[in-house]
């Protein structure tokens, strides 16, 4: 069985992309498999690893499209982040420059049991499994705990007390020298350092591995682009900022409420997740 990857998304407004008419599928045929739609994701499996063609997957919902990078020859999975409804899924290949040609397209009506389902799957920026180091560490931290809030607090304390900010990488990112950066949660766990994007991805991966819906939120903190988390506990979304926790070495958080911050009171704006 092929390993399934969950690539990170590129928002459509960040891409300069020209789309032209679809072409005929190759004999082997591209595969957009929507049989797992009720589980919150679909997969694409096309071509071979020997192909060097740049490809993208477009996910359209309510007239807005998000583009993902697709690597030929890999079985890659993508979450239905906009919840239930009709989606158009299109696989594109690069023709030249920013021009992409549609290879195949399909529509699917998605009906998930819960709108939280997409916030529980492994993705390119939030990578985990129950067997990998991320999932196993989360399980060890949460052993003996049954309430989601207690599990979140345990994960929070661990990251806050054991990780440090990578100032060199942070400086490069702020200068625009780091592009198309995608966190590697296992690497972050091993090195115990990173930037805000790394910490929020690792926190989300650990929470998701414990069945707790969690998202990486992106926006601005006092005018600077920033990443933090939104975690679903006690029937609502609450904000957690692991970068702030690490900076304050906040290992005293005894309850979930101790981990939560107020976005409006602390200069967070423009949130998307």
C-alpha positions in Angstrom: 0.0 0.0 0.0 1.3 3.4 -0.8 2.0 5.9 1.9 -0.5 8.7 1.8 0.8 12.3 2.3 -1.3 15.3 3.3 0.3 18.3 1.5 0.0 21.9 2.7 -2.2 24.4 1.0 -1.5 27.5 -1.0 -4.3 30.0 -1.0 -5.6 31.0 -4.4 -4.9 34.7 -3.9 -1.2 33.9 -3.4 -0.9 32.3 -6.8 -0.6 33.8 -10.3 -2.2 30.9 -12.3 -3.7 30.8 -15.7 -6.0 27.9 -16.4 -6.8 26.6 -19.8 -9.1 23.8 -21.1 -8.7 20.2 -19.8 -6.7 17.7 -21.7 -7.4 14.1 -22.2 -6.4 11.8 -19.4 -3.5 9.4 -20.0 -4.2 5.7 -20.4 -3.4 5.0 -16.8 -5.6 7.9 -15.9 -5.3 10.4 -13.0 -7.2 9.2 -10.0 -9.1 11.6 -7.7 -10.6 9.3 -5.1 -13.5 10.8 -3.1 -14.5 7.5 -1.4 -13.2 8.9 1.9 -15.2 12.2 1.6 -17.3 11.3 4.7 -14.0 11.0 6.6 -13.1 14.6 5.7 -10.6 14.1 2.9 -9.9 12.8 -0.6 -6.8 11.5 -2.3 -5.0 12.0 -5.6 -2.7 9.4 -7.2 -1.4 10.2 -10.7 1.6 9.4 -12.8 5.0 8.2 -11.6 7.8 9.6 -9.4 9.9 9.8 -12.5 7.8 12.7 -13.8 9.3 16.1 -13.3 6.1 18.1 -14.1 4.9 20.6 -11.6 1.3 19.8 -10.6 -1.4 21.3 -8.5 -4.7 20.3 -7.1 -7.5 22.9 -7.0 -10.2 22.6 -4.4 -13.2 24.8 -5.2 -16.1 25.4 -2.7 -18.6 28.2 -2.9 -16.7 29.9 -5.7 -13.4 30.1 -3.9 -10.4 27.9 -4.8 -7.5 26.7 -2.7 -4.5 25.3 -4.6 -2.2 22.5 -3.3 1.1 21.3 -4.7 0.9 17.8 -5.9 4.0 15.5 -6.5 3.4 13.0 -9.3 3.6 9.4 -8.3 2.5 9.9 -4.7 -0.8 9.2 -3.1 -1.6 12.5 -1.5 -4.6 13.4 0.7 -6.4 16.7 1.1 -8.9 17.8 3.7 -12.3 19.3 2.9 -11.6 22.4 5.1 -14.8 24.2 4.2 -17.1 21.6 5.7 -20.1 20.0 4.0 -21.3 20.9 0.5 -20.4 20.6 -3.1 -16.7 20.7 -4.1 -15.0 20.7 -7.5 -11.7 19.0 -7.4 -9.2 19.6 -10.3 -5.8 18.2 -11.1 -3.5 20.6 -13.1 -0.2 20.3 -14.7 2.2 23.1 -15.5 2.6 24.1 -19.1 5.0 27.0 -18.7 5.6 29.8 -16.2 2.4 30.2 -14.2 0.2 28.6 -16.8 -1.4 25.3 -15.8 -3.6 23.0 -17.8 -6.5 21.0 -16.2 -5.9 17.2 -16.5 -9.0 16.0 -14.9 -11.8 17.3 -12.7 -14.6 15.9 -10.6 -17.4 17.1 -8.4 -18.4 15.6 -5.0 -21.1 16.4 -2.5 -19.5 16.1 0.9 -21.5 15.0 3.9 -19.4 14.5 7.0 -20.9 13.4 10.4 -19.2 16.4 12.0 -17.8 19.8 10.8 -14.9 19.1 13.1 -13.7 16.1 11.0 -11.2 18.1 8.8 -9.5 19.3 12.0 -8.7 15.8 13.1 -6.7 14.5 10.1 -3.0 14.5 9.3 -2.0 17.2 6.8 1.2 18.5 5.2 1.7 21.1 7.9 0.1 19.0 10.7 1.7 15.6 10.3 1.2 12.7 12.7 0.2 9.1 13.1 -0.5 7.1 16.2 2.7 5.2 15.6 5.2 8.0 14.9 7.2 10.0 17.4 4.7 12.8 17.5 1.7 10.5 18.2 3.6 8.4 20.7 4.9 11.5 22.6 1.4 12.9 22.8 0.1 9.6 24.1 2.7 9.5 26.8 1.9 13.1 27.9 -1.8 12.4 28.0 -1.6 8.9 29.7 -4.2 8.6 32.5 -6.0 11.8 31.3 -9.6 11.5 30.0 -10.7 15.1 29.6 -9.7 16.9 26.5 -8.8 20.1 28.5 -6.4 18.1 30.7 -4.7 16.6 27.6 -4.3 20.0 26.0 -2.8 21.4 29.2 -0.3 18.5 29.4 0.8 19.1 25.8 1.0 22.8 26.4 3.2 22.5 29.4 5.6 20.1 27.6 6.1 22.4 24.6 6.3 25.5 26.8 9.0 24.0 29.0 11.2 22.2 26.5 11.3 24.2 23.3 13.1 27.4 22.2 12.6 29.9 19.4 15.0 29.6 16.4 16.0 33.2 16.1 18.1 32.6 13.0 15.2 31.0 11.1 12.9 33.7 12.5 15.1 36.5 11.2 15.2 34.9 7.7 11.5 34.5 7.7 10.8 38.1 8.7 13.2 39.3 5.9 11.3 37.3 3.3 14.2 34.9 2.8 12.1 31.8 3.6 9.5 30.8 1.0 7.1 27.9 0.8 8.0 26.8 4.3 6.2 23.8 5.6 6.7 22.6 9.2 8.1 19.1 9.9 6.5 18.1 13.1 8.8 15.1 13.8 11.9 17.3 13.2 10.5 20.0 15.5 9.9 17.5 18.2 13.4 16.1 17.9 15.2 19.4 17.7 13.0 21.2 20.2 13.3 24.5 18.4 11.5 26.3 15.7 9.4 29.4 14.8 5.7 30.1 15.4 4.6 28.0 12.5 6.6 25.0 13.8 5.2 25.2 17.3 1.6 25.6 16.2 1.9 22.7 13.8 3.4 20.4 16.4 0.8 21.4 19.0 -2.0 20.8 16.5 -0.6 17.4 15.5 -0.4 16.3 19.1 -3.9 17.4 19.9 -5.3 15.8 16.8 -3.5 12.5 17.6 -5.5 12.5 20.8 -8.8 13.1 19.0 -9.0 16.9 19.9 -9.9 19.1 17.0 -7.2 21.7 16.5 -6.2 24.2 13.7 -3.2 26.3 12.8 -4.4 29.9 12.7 -2.6 32.5 10.8 -2.9 36.3 11.0 -1.1 39.1 12.7 0.2 39.8 16.1 0.9 43.5 16.6 1.3 43.9 12.9 3.7 41.0 12.4 2.6 37.9 10.5 2.1 35.1 13.1 0.8 31.5 13.6 -1.0 30.2 16.6 -3.7 27.6 17.4 -7.4 27.3 17.7 -8.5 24.3 19.7 -12.0 22.9 20.1 -12.7 22.1 23.7 -15.9 22.3 25.8 -18.0 23.0 22.7 -16.1 26.0 21.4 -13.0 27.2 19.7 -10.3 28.8 21.9 -7.0 30.4 21.1 -3.6 29.0 22.3 -0.3 30.6 21.4 2.6 28.2 22.0 5.2 30.8 20.9 4.1 33.1 23.7 4.0 30.1 26.1 7.6 29.2 25.1 8.8 32.8 25.5 7.3 33.0 29.0 8.4 29.4 29.8 4.8 28.9 31.0 4.9 25.5 32.6 2.5 26.4 35.4 -0.6 26.0 33.3 -2.7 23.6 35.4 -5.9 23.7 33.5 -7.1 24.3 30.0 -8.3 27.8 30.9 -4.7 28.6 31.9 -3.6 27.9 28.3 -6.2 30.1 26.6 -5.5 33.7 25.5 -7.8 36.5 24.4 -7.1 37.5 20.8 -8.8 40.8 21.0 -7.0 41.8 24.2 -3.6 40.9 23.0 -3.2 42.4 19.5 -4.2 39.5 17.3 -5.9 40.4 14.0 -6.8 39.0 10.6 -7.2 35.4 11.8 -7.7 32.7 9.2 -8.0 28.9 9.9 
